Amino acid sequence: MSIDLVTAAGVTVPATQLVREATELVRDTTDELIYHHSRRVYFFGSLQGRERDLSFDAELLYIGAMFHDVGLNQEFHDSGRRFEVDSAAEARRFLQAHGVPEDSVRRVWTSIALHTTPGIPPYMEPEVALVTAGVEYDVLGIGYDSISAEERRAVVALHPRPDFKRRILDAFTDGIRSKPETTFGNVKADVLEHFVPGFERGDFVRTIQDSAWKE
């Protein structure tokens, strides 16, 4: 499939060198599950942006969408960092190597780092808000009816999602099971609680009560 001028549901992938290289990198370093999911996040995020009448940089939104899950890759399993931070760091390295201005790099880094932190991205720059919106739409079905059935079919025809619910949960589990401490206070603790026997999630209240402070 050509990555130039690909359009679905009225949304076009920017035909720039930066986008082409990002697409090739993510396609070559992740499996087809993550690749297709990441592309759908761009399309669904763009459609949400159109629905919300937001002005956004499509190229930056695309980079954020494409890199947002690369931290689930095998090479990051022992990093000791949240997979979102590993993903964001890879995007930052890629953008800096291409001479992208630091403010744009920051927006992409933030869009990826916060994409599993509900309640904050909607109040930030549109690119930050829309990476999260695209992820929430594709993974959780949040705002499902805000995009028409015809638009959904067009995106999924281009980037299919066979058995997606089970497969993405498997990918999350595999990507974070070796660093369970990174799930404290975020939604990925739910994944390990469901799928990793013996996992004990961190308890915020207990952490306060058991701290070294006397009172």
C-alpha positions, 0 to 999 in steps of 0.5 A: 500500500502506498503511504502517499496521499492515502485518504479515508473518510475525508481525512488525508495522511500528509504527504511529507518526507517526515510522515513517510519516514515515520510510517516506514519506521513504525511499520518496520519496527512494530507488528501489524496490530500496532501499525494498523491501530496507530494509523486508525488513531490518526484517522479517528483523531482527525475526525474528532478534531473536525467534529470539535472544530479544532485547528491542528497540525496534521503532521504532528498529530500523525507522528504522535499517533504513529509513535504512541505505542512503540514503547510496547516493543520488546526492546523496552520491556526492561526499561523501568519506565512507563511504556508511554514515556518510552514511546514519547522518547522515541518520537522525540529522538525521531523529530529532533534528528529531523530538525523539527522545532522544539515546541513541536517536539514538545507537543508530540512528546506530551501527546504520547506521554499523556495518552493514557491519562484521562481528563488532562489532554482535552485541555491541552493543545489540539494535537495532545487532545486528539491523540488521546481522542483517537486512542480512546475511540479506537480502544475504548469506543469513547464517543463512538457515535460522534463518527458516522458508521460510513466514516468508521467503515472507511477507516477500518476498510483501510486498516482492519481490526480483526479480533482487536480487543483481545489482541490489543489487551495481549499487547498491553500485557506483554509490553508491561508485565515485566515492569508492573511498578510503572502501572501505579496510578494509571489505567494499565494497572487494570490490564495486569490485574486481569491478566497477570496472576499474582499482580498486586496493584499499588494503593495510593491510600496505603502508600500514604499511610505506610510512608516514613512520615510519623503523621 
